[in-house]
Each structure stands twice: as C-alpha cells, then as structure tokens.
Amino acid sequence: MQIHVVQAGQTLYRLSQAYGIPVSDITSANEISPNDTLVIGQALVIPIVGQYYWVLPGDTLTTIASKFGTTAATLASINDIGINSPLQVGHRLYIPPIPKRNALINAYIDPRGTTVSPALTEAARSAAPLLTYLAPSSFRIQRDGTLVPPPLGDLESIARRNRTAMMMTITNLEGDQFSAELGQLILNDKALQDKLIANILDTAKRLNFKDIHFDLEHLRPEDKEAYNRFLRKAVVPIHKAGLTMSTALAPKTSATQQGAWYSGHDYKAHGEIADFVIIMTYEWGYSGGPPMPVSPIGPVRTVLEYALTEIPANKIVMGQNLYGYDWTLPYVPGGAYARAISPQAAIALARQYNAEILYDNTAQAPNFSYWDANGKEHKVWFEDARSIQAKFNLLKQLHLRGISYWKLGLSFPQNWLLIEDNFNVVKLLP
C-alpha cells in the first residue's frame, strides 16, 4: 500500500498512470469522486502491493531498509542493483510488503437516543470485518446497581456474522458527564457491587458479550484503591463465566499525576488485574481547548512508554481518535467549542476553501487554515493516512497488543485499508 501526498498540478489520471492502476482503484480506495479536485497536501492511499520510495540526498540502501523494516540485501535484489552501488537522488525503489503481525482492533460505537441510526449501523457493518471487538457505548451504572443499556439494534448480529466479539462497556455516566459521586457510591458499597456484578453477568450472557470493559472516569483520588478492590472482586466471576475483563485508562505519564481524569486510575494494579487495558491516548487537542493535534505522536509515545513501566506490552491497547476539530479563531478560553470533524469531511472542507493541507512532522498530524464566508479564520487539525501509519509504526515498535478507536461513524477510509496492510486482525469467534 502506497501513501501518496498530492503535489500541485497532480490529477487522478496522472497518478493512475504513475502507479499503473485504474483511476477507479484510487477513487474507490479513498472514497472520492472521479470529478473531485485533489487538494495539495492530501494524503491518498494507492492500492498496490508494496510501495515505492524515491531516493533522497544522503540515503543509502541500509538507511532506506531500516525505515521500512527490511534489509539492504532484499532491496538490492528486488530492485536489481548492487548492494554497494551509489544511489541517484530521485531514483525510484520498490519496497516489498512488510510482514504483518497480529493485532487486537477495537472500535467503540456511540448510538444516541433510542435507536441505532442507519448511518451507524452501516459504519459497524463496514468496520466489523476488521475488528476484534465492537464496543457499544455504554451500559450506564445506576445508583441501585442496575444498568441502563445503549440501543443495540443489529450490532450483535453484525458482529457475529463477522466473527467480531462484543465488548460490554460499563460507565459511571450520569447525563453527559462522568460522575465521581456515582463512582464513590458503587465502589464503597459491597452489596451494590454484588448486585451490579450479577446484573453485568446476566446481561452479558443474554446479549452475547465476550469482554466486560470498565470505563469509570473522573473518580475521586481517594477511590483509587476502592476501584482496584472492585476490579479484583469482579474479575473472579467474570473469568468463571468464560469472559475477559478490560479497563479504560486515562493517558498518564506518572503514577502520581494529578487531575480529575487521572487520579483514580492505577496503571500497575489494572495491568495486574485486567486481561488488557485501553489507554485513551487522545484529546490533547479538544473541543474546549486551543487548536492543536488531537493525538500528537510525541505525547502519545510518552504515555505509552510510562505505561510500559507498569503494564506488560501484550496487555496494552493504544487509543486512537477517528476525528479532528475545526476551531474558529481567535481561540478564547471559555468561548465557542471547536466542531468535531471526520478526516474525510476535513479534506472536503479544504477542497471547498482551496486550502493547502500542511503536515506537522513533529506531531505527525495534518492541518490547514481557511477563512469562512463570514470572514472568520479557522484552524483544522485532523488525521490522515500518514498520521495513522505513524501510530501503527509506534504500536509495532513498542510491541503493543493493538489499537482501539473512538469512535465509529466518522469517515476515514484510509485507516481501514492501512489496518489490512499492517496487521492480521485477531478474531476470537469461530
């Protein structure tokens, strides 16, 4: 699979000629119209076997091989050149496909209201072949130990047809906010815990869930140990029922990190108790904050490297956003929130306003600016094929268990093609 960044003057026809494939293959892979104007800086996936690399100043076969996880001898042989031959700048080399590794792939889905919309149903149907787990969000804990389920529609049957396991996401949401008070109540009342665990297991059996996923957030610092005790208590009957148990963790960089999102989560304990954890490595750039990448790779790496000091790599699943944000400038703290936007919609917006897409190599994130019809300046940070491939490379470098997406329903076709190109998706169902 080739990632191609559009340059000035390039067209779909010229790209099809350069790569020797029909225009329809490129438009289908990227879910664009043959009539769409390409945006300068737009990252396209070109569906070919392997990829091409154009030699840069200072490159050697050894340095190029290192970039792509192969050997200089392999590149020399497949490109019919001498292993010690000097490389001419601009010369095109063929890079063979990189061997795939197994990975757990999860995606949350967040239906609102009383039904699963047709668009979300279709998003689940499209993604399910490439998912280990599908995680409807969420089953909300009530103060009496019962659960309020999300609408499920056809999600279970879609998952089953694609050998995708269902993940039962349990939250302490009240309204649209995580409730520290609800967390305190449940985590410090043994009778309520017994009732809650019994309800979870009964629901999981009835609805065919395979993993119980606790996503309790914004807990009080003094409830951290109570949460650990609850997990130790819950995991025994969960395992006895033949199910796995996972947890969601805030993106911490130390055990003592303070803040409402962080204090109640104990990486070391969760790593010991749970079968795996999902670390929410996103929301550095968020709707109420200043414009910046949602998941810049430097801070993501820092969180994961800390996690590896507390949790085995084969238990860590990296979180990843399927969205970006469109900020109206100037940013004013407490002012208007940024608008969430899918990668596909971001490219359409850049096309509409004739904006060039830039790429921040430090953050490994695409971005652009534009002025709307009212003369307001905007800044957009989003994800593209380059940024998601950078995350896949990090996942492989750190030997993590897999990746988890928040959330389905935001169009990003390149992501799913690159999953196929990088990984053998673990399937747990026969």
PLY file of the C-alpha trace (Angstrom):
ply
format ascii 1.0
element vertex 430
property float x
property float y
property float z
element edge 429
property int vertex1
property int vertex2
end_header
0.00 0.00 0.00
1.40 3.36 -1.06
0.72 6.64 0.73
0.92 9.45 -1.82
0.86 13.13 -0.86
-0.70 15.24 -3.61
1.53 17.90 -5.18
0.50 20.95 -7.19
-0.79 20.04 -10.66
-1.36 16.35 -9.96
-4.58 14.70 -11.09
-6.16 11.32 -10.57
-5.36 10.41 -14.17
-1.67 11.27 -13.77
-1.48 9.27 -10.55
-3.14 6.29 -12.20
-0.53 6.43 -14.95
2.34 6.82 -12.48
1.28 3.80 -10.43
-0.10 1.70 -13.27
-3.59 1.24 -11.86
-7.05 2.44 -12.97
-8.40 5.75 -11.68
-11.33 3.78 -10.24
-8.97 1.87 -7.92
-7.75 5.15 -6.40
-11.20 6.71 -6.10
-12.67 3.56 -4.58
-9.88 3.18 -2.02
-10.15 6.81 -0.91
-13.94 7.08 -1.31
-13.74 10.14 -3.54
-15.43 11.06 -6.80
-13.54 10.91 -10.11
-14.64 14.53 -10.52
-13.11 15.69 -7.22
-10.26 18.15 -7.44
-7.29 16.86 -5.49
-6.14 19.03 -2.59
-2.47 19.98 -2.34
-1.12 18.08 0.66
-3.93 15.50 0.64
-2.71 12.00 1.58
-4.11 9.28 -0.68
-3.68 5.56 -0.32
-2.71 3.88 -3.59
-3.82 0.23 -3.52
-0.73 -1.51 -4.85
1.26 -4.41 -3.43
4.19 -2.95 -1.53
5.19 0.64 -2.18
7.68 2.87 -3.97
10.33 5.11 -2.44
12.16 7.95 -4.16
15.79 8.33 -3.05
16.61 11.46 -1.05
20.00 13.13 -0.53
22.09 11.12 1.93
20.08 7.91 1.53
21.77 4.52 1.36
20.21 1.12 0.90
20.91 0.45 4.57
19.14 3.59 5.82
16.19 3.03 3.48
15.91 -0.61 4.53
15.87 0.48 8.18
12.93 2.83 7.52
10.83 0.00 6.12
11.84 -2.91 8.32
13.67 -4.84 5.62
17.31 -5.44 4.63
19.66 -3.76 2.18
20.24 -7.14 0.51
16.50 -7.57 -0.08
16.18 -4.10 -1.62
19.24 -4.64 -3.80
17.93 -7.95 -5.07
14.35 -6.89 -5.76
15.46 -3.66 -7.48
18.28 -5.38 -9.42
21.05 -3.08 -8.19
24.37 -3.69 -6.48
24.24 -3.60 -2.71
27.11 -1.09 -2.60
26.07 0.91 -5.67
25.64 4.67 -5.12
22.01 5.78 -5.24
20.93 8.61 -7.51
18.67 11.19 -5.87
15.16 10.80 -7.24
15.67 7.16 -8.26
12.57 5.05 -7.57
12.98 1.91 -5.47
10.35 -0.76 -4.95
9.74 -1.68 -1.31
8.19 -5.14 -0.86
5.25 -5.64 1.52
6.22 -5.65 5.18
5.26 -8.85 7.05
2.07 -8.40 9.05
1.75 -9.01 12.77
-1.30 -9.95 14.80
-3.20 -7.13 16.49
-6.33 -6.64 18.55
-8.53 -4.00 16.91
-11.42 -2.49 18.88
-13.86 0.25 17.97
-16.37 1.96 20.21
-19.72 2.91 18.73
-21.86 5.53 20.45
-25.53 5.40 19.42
-27.62 8.22 20.85
-31.33 8.24 21.59
-33.38 5.06 21.46
-32.19 3.51 18.18
-29.00 2.86 16.24
-29.12 5.15 13.22
-28.83 3.68 9.71
-25.52 5.54 9.29
-24.05 4.00 12.46
-25.38 0.57 11.52
-23.63 0.86 8.16
-20.43 2.07 9.84
-20.47 -1.02 12.08
-21.18 -3.30 9.13
-18.29 -1.80 7.15
-15.75 -1.94 10.00
-16.69 -5.29 11.58
-14.55 -7.47 9.26
-11.51 -5.59 10.59
-12.46 -5.62 14.28
-11.64 -7.99 17.11
-14.19 -6.22 19.31
-17.16 -3.92 18.75
-17.92 -1.85 21.86
-21.33 -0.14 22.09
-21.12 2.79 24.48
-22.40 2.43 27.03
-24.15 0.44 29.75
-24.70 3.07 32.43
-24.49 2.09 36.08
-27.48 3.23 38.13
-27.37 4.11 41.81
-29.29 0.96 42.70
-26.80 -1.34 40.94
-28.88 -1.86 37.81
-27.79 -0.99 34.27
-29.32 1.14 31.54
-28.23 -0.27 28.17
-27.49 1.66 24.99
-29.57 0.95 21.89
-28.06 -2.08 20.16
-30.17 -2.57 17.04
-28.47 -5.08 14.74
-24.98 -4.61 16.22
-24.75 -8.07 17.79
-25.80 -9.86 14.60
-23.41 -7.73 12.52
-20.59 -8.61 14.91
-21.43 -12.31 14.95
-21.53 -12.56 11.15
-18.02 -11.09 11.04
-16.58 -13.16 13.93
-16.26 -9.93 15.93
-16.69 -10.20 19.69
-18.94 -7.76 21.54
-17.35 -5.66 24.30
-19.70 -4.57 27.09
-18.67 -1.04 28.08
-19.69 -0.16 31.66
-19.58 3.53 32.65
-20.37 5.86 35.53
-22.01 8.36 33.21
-24.91 10.42 34.52
-26.36 12.64 31.83
-23.38 13.52 29.63
-20.83 13.62 32.46
-18.81 11.00 34.33
-19.96 11.09 37.95
-17.42 10.92 40.77
-20.34 10.70 43.20
-21.77 7.63 41.46
-18.31 6.08 41.40
-17.90 6.69 45.13
-21.29 5.13 45.87
-20.68 1.93 43.89
-17.03 1.44 44.81
-17.67 1.65 48.54
-20.84 -0.45 48.91
-20.28 -4.22 48.76
-23.99 -5.04 48.42
-24.36 -2.67 45.46
-21.25 -4.18 43.89
-22.67 -7.70 44.21
-25.89 -6.57 42.55
-24.03 -4.71 39.80
-21.73 -7.64 39.00
-24.70 -10.03 38.89
-26.53 -7.68 36.51
-23.46 -7.34 34.31
-23.01 -11.11 34.01
-26.70 -11.71 33.36
-26.76 -9.04 30.64
-23.53 -10.27 29.06
-24.89 -13.82 28.83
-28.25 -12.69 27.45
-26.78 -10.34 24.83
-23.70 -12.41 23.93
-20.94 -10.08 25.13
-17.46 -11.59 25.43
-15.50 -8.87 27.25
-16.56 -6.76 30.24
-14.97 -3.33 29.83
-14.97 -0.95 32.80
-14.68 2.71 31.80
-15.07 4.51 35.12
-13.71 8.03 34.82
-13.28 11.18 36.92
-13.14 9.15 40.12
-12.05 10.78 43.37
-8.36 10.23 44.23
-9.41 8.56 47.48
-11.44 5.99 45.48
-8.44 4.69 43.52
-7.86 1.77 45.89
-11.59 1.10 46.10
-11.65 0.83 42.29
-8.74 -1.61 42.42
-10.56 -3.73 45.03
-13.73 -3.71 42.94
-11.83 -4.91 39.86
-10.18 -7.71 41.86
-13.62 -8.73 43.08
-15.30 -8.53 39.66
-12.65 -10.38 37.67
-13.21 -13.67 39.51
-16.86 -14.26 38.47
-16.17 -12.69 35.06
-13.44 -15.23 34.36
-15.56 -18.01 35.85
-18.24 -17.12 33.28
-15.68 -17.59 30.50
-15.38 -13.87 29.76
-12.45 -11.48 29.74
-12.23 -8.17 31.60
-10.63 -4.95 30.35
-10.46 -1.36 31.55
-10.11 2.09 30.02
-7.31 4.27 31.41
-6.62 7.99 31.20
-3.34 8.93 29.44
-1.00 9.27 32.42
2.73 9.97 32.41
3.41 9.09 36.06
1.81 7.20 38.92
1.34 10.42 40.88
-0.22 12.51 38.10
-2.99 14.68 39.50
-6.26 15.78 37.92
-9.86 14.61 37.73
-9.19 12.35 34.74
-6.06 10.73 36.17
-6.09 10.31 39.95
-8.50 7.37 40.16
-6.59 5.17 37.71
-3.77 2.91 38.91
-1.80 1.61 35.91
0.11 -1.03 37.85
-2.99 -2.50 39.52
-5.06 -2.51 36.32
-2.18 -4.16 34.49
-2.11 -6.93 37.09
-5.88 -7.45 37.32
-7.31 -6.90 33.83
-6.78 -9.09 30.78
-5.90 -5.93 28.86
-6.27 -2.15 29.12
-7.20 0.52 26.61
-5.24 3.73 27.16
-7.07 6.81 25.90
-4.13 8.40 24.08
-6.05 11.28 22.53
-7.74 14.61 23.36
-4.63 16.75 23.77
-6.43 18.92 21.27
-10.05 19.00 22.45
-13.21 20.91 21.63
-12.91 23.36 24.54
-9.18 23.94 24.25
-6.84 25.79 21.89
-6.12 24.47 18.37
-3.62 21.61 18.39
-3.37 17.98 17.24
-5.79 15.60 18.95
-3.18 12.87 19.38
0.33 14.23 18.68
2.74 11.35 18.49
5.27 12.72 20.99
2.86 12.89 23.95
1.27 9.60 22.86
4.69 7.93 22.95
5.44 9.44 26.37
2.23 7.99 27.84
2.83 4.57 26.32
6.46 4.46 27.45
5.33 5.22 31.01
2.61 2.55 30.70
5.25 0.00 29.73
6.97 0.55 33.08
3.78 -0.57 34.86
1.93 -2.89 32.43
3.16 -5.69 30.12
3.19 -4.64 26.45
0.92 -7.54 25.50
-1.81 -6.06 27.72
-1.68 -2.51 26.33
-4.08 -1.32 23.63
-3.39 2.18 22.29
-6.37 4.51 21.93
-6.85 6.44 18.69
-9.28 9.14 17.60
-11.21 8.84 14.33
-11.88 12.58 14.24
-10.33 16.03 14.29
-11.56 19.50 15.20
-12.36 22.72 13.35
-11.61 25.74 15.57
-12.90 29.25 14.86
-10.19 31.81 15.60
-9.22 33.63 17.65
-9.45 30.98 20.35
-10.97 32.39 23.53
-10.90 30.26 26.72
-14.48 29.50 27.67
-15.70 30.61 24.25
-17.24 28.64 21.40
-16.31 24.96 21.23
-14.49 23.54 18.22
-16.55 21.40 15.87
-15.67 17.70 15.60
-14.94 16.67 12.02
-14.12 13.39 10.28
-10.92 13.04 8.23
-12.99 12.73 5.06
-15.00 15.86 5.89
-11.78 17.75 6.68
-10.45 17.06 3.18
-13.76 18.15 1.65
-13.55 21.37 3.68
-10.00 22.04 2.47
-11.19 21.46 -1.10
-14.17 23.81 -0.63
-11.97 26.66 0.60
-8.98 25.90 -1.65
-6.76 25.38 1.40
-3.42 23.60 1.21
-3.04 20.77 3.72
0.17 21.02 5.73
1.82 18.26 7.75
3.46 18.76 11.13
6.32 16.26 11.19
6.92 16.69 14.91
3.31 15.93 15.85
2.79 13.65 12.83
-0.53 15.37 12.12
-2.11 17.15 9.13
-3.66 20.60 9.44
-4.86 23.58 7.43
-6.34 27.06 7.81
-9.21 28.70 5.95
-11.48 31.74 6.08
-15.23 31.12 6.03
-17.95 33.09 4.23
-18.26 35.41 7.24
-14.58 36.31 7.14
-13.73 34.18 10.19
-10.41 32.36 10.24
-10.44 28.65 11.12
-7.78 26.11 12.08
-8.35 22.41 11.44
-6.31 19.53 12.87
-7.29 16.02 11.78
-5.95 12.56 10.91
-4.82 11.14 7.58
-3.03 8.11 6.14
0.37 9.46 7.24
-0.64 10.13 10.83
-2.34 6.77 11.30
0.60 4.91 9.74
2.86 6.70 12.23
0.67 5.34 15.06
0.80 1.82 13.59
4.59 2.07 13.41
4.68 3.12 17.08
2.37 0.26 18.07
4.68 -2.22 16.36
7.85 -0.64 17.72
6.54 -0.88 21.30
5.10 -4.40 20.75
1.64 -3.38 21.97
-1.41 -5.64 21.87
-3.40 -3.46 19.47
-5.37 -0.28 18.87
-8.82 0.96 19.92
-10.83 3.63 18.08
-13.13 6.31 19.41
-15.49 6.19 17.56
-17.25 4.65 14.54
-19.39 6.85 12.32
-16.63 9.28 11.28
-15.45 8.50 7.76
-11.76 7.60 7.43
-11.45 5.01 4.64
-7.64 5.11 4.51
-7.45 3.91 8.12
-9.19 0.62 7.40
-7.11 -0.11 4.30
-3.94 0.51 6.27
-5.12 -1.84 9.03
-5.37 -4.56 6.38
-1.93 -3.65 5.08
-0.23 -3.71 8.51
-1.99 -6.32 10.61
-3.63 -9.69 10.84
-6.73 -8.78 12.84
-7.21 -11.17 15.76
-10.60 -12.89 15.63
-11.86 -14.60 18.78
-15.04 -16.19 17.46
-15.16 -19.36 15.33
0 1
1 2
2 3
3 4
4 5
5 6
6 7
7 8
8 9
9 10
10 11
11 12
12 13
13 14
14 15
15 16
16 17
17 18
18 19
19 20
20 21
21 22
22 23
23 24
24 25
25 26
26 27
27 28
28 29
29 30
30 31
31 32
32 33
33 34
34 35
35 36
36 37
37 38
38 39
39 40
40 41
41 42
42 43
43 44
44 45
45 46
46 47
47 48
48 49
49 50
50 51
51 52
52 53
53 54
54 55
55 56
56 57
57 58
58 59
59 60
60 61
61 62
62 63
63 64
64 65
65 66
66 67
67 68
68 69
69 70
70 71
71 72
72 73
73 74
74 75
75 76
76 77
77 78
78 79
79 80
80 81
81 82
82 83
83 84
84 85
85 86
86 87
87 88
88 89
89 90
90 91
91 92
92 93
93 94
94 95
95 96
96 97
97 98
98 99
99 100
100 101
101 102
102 103
103 104
104 105
105 106
106 107
107 108
108 109
109 110
110 111
111 112
112 113
113 114
114 115
115 116
116 117
117 118
118 119
119 120
120 121
121 122
122 123
123 124
124 125
125 126
126 127
127 128
128 129
129 130
130 131
131 132
132 133
133 134
134 135
135 136
136 137
137 138
138 139
139 140
140 141
141 142
142 143
143 144
144 145
145 146
146 147
147 148
148 149
149 150
150 151
151 152
152 153
153 154
154 155
155 156
156 157
157 158
158 159
159 160
160 161
161 162
162 163
163 164
164 165
165 166
166 167
167 168
168 169
169 170
170 171
171 172
172 173
173 174
174 175
175 176
176 177
177 178
178 179
179 180
180 181
181 182
182 183
183 184
184 185
185 186
186 187
187 188
188 189
189 190
190 191
191 192
192 193
193 194
194 195
195 196
196 197
197 198
198 199
199 200
200 201
201 202
202 203
203 204
204 205
205 206
206 207
207 208
208 209
209 210
210 211
211 212
212 213
213 214
214 215
215 216
216 217
217 218
218 219
219 220
220 221
221 222
222 223
223 224
224 225
225 226
226 227
227 228
228 229
229 230
230 231
231 232
232 233
233 234
234 235
235 236
236 237
237 238
238 239
239 240
240 241
241 242
242 243
243 244
244 245
245 246
246 247
247 248
248 249
249 250
250 251
251 252
252 253
253 254
254 255
255 256
256 257
257 258
258 259
259 260
260 261
261 262
262 263
263 264
264 265
265 266
266 267
267 268
268 269
269 270
270 271
271 272
272 273
273 274
274 275
275 276
276 277
277 278
278 279
279 280
280 281
281 282
282 283
283 284
284 285
285 286
286 287
287 288
288 289
289 290
290 291
291 292
292 293
293 294
294 295
295 296
296 297
297 298
298 299
299 300
300 301
301 302
302 303
303 304
304 305
305 306
306 307
307 308
308 309
309 310
310 311
311 312
312 313
313 314
314 315
315 316
316 317
317 318
318 319
319 320
320 321
321 322
322 323
323 324
324 325
325 326
326 327
327 328
328 329
329 330
330 331
331 332
332 333
333 334
334 335
335 336
336 337
337 338
338 339
339 340
340 341
341 342
342 343
343 344
344 345
345 346
346 347
347 348
348 349
349 350
350 351
351 352
352 353
353 354
354 355
355 356
356 357
357 358
358 359
359 360
360 361
361 362
362 363
363 364
364 365
365 366
366 367
367 368
368 369
369 370
370 371
371 372
372 373
373 374
374 375
375 376
376 377
377 378
378 379
379 380
380 381
381 382
382 383
383 384
384 385
385 386
386 387
387 388
388 389
389 390
390 391
391 392
392 393
393 394
394 395
395 396
396 397
397 398
398 399
399 400
400 401
401 402
402 403
403 404
404 405
405 406
406 407
407 408
408 409
409 410
410 411
411 412
412 413
413 414
414 415
415 416
416 417
417 418
418 419
419 420
420 421
421 422
422 423
423 424
424 425
425 426
426 427
427 428
428 429
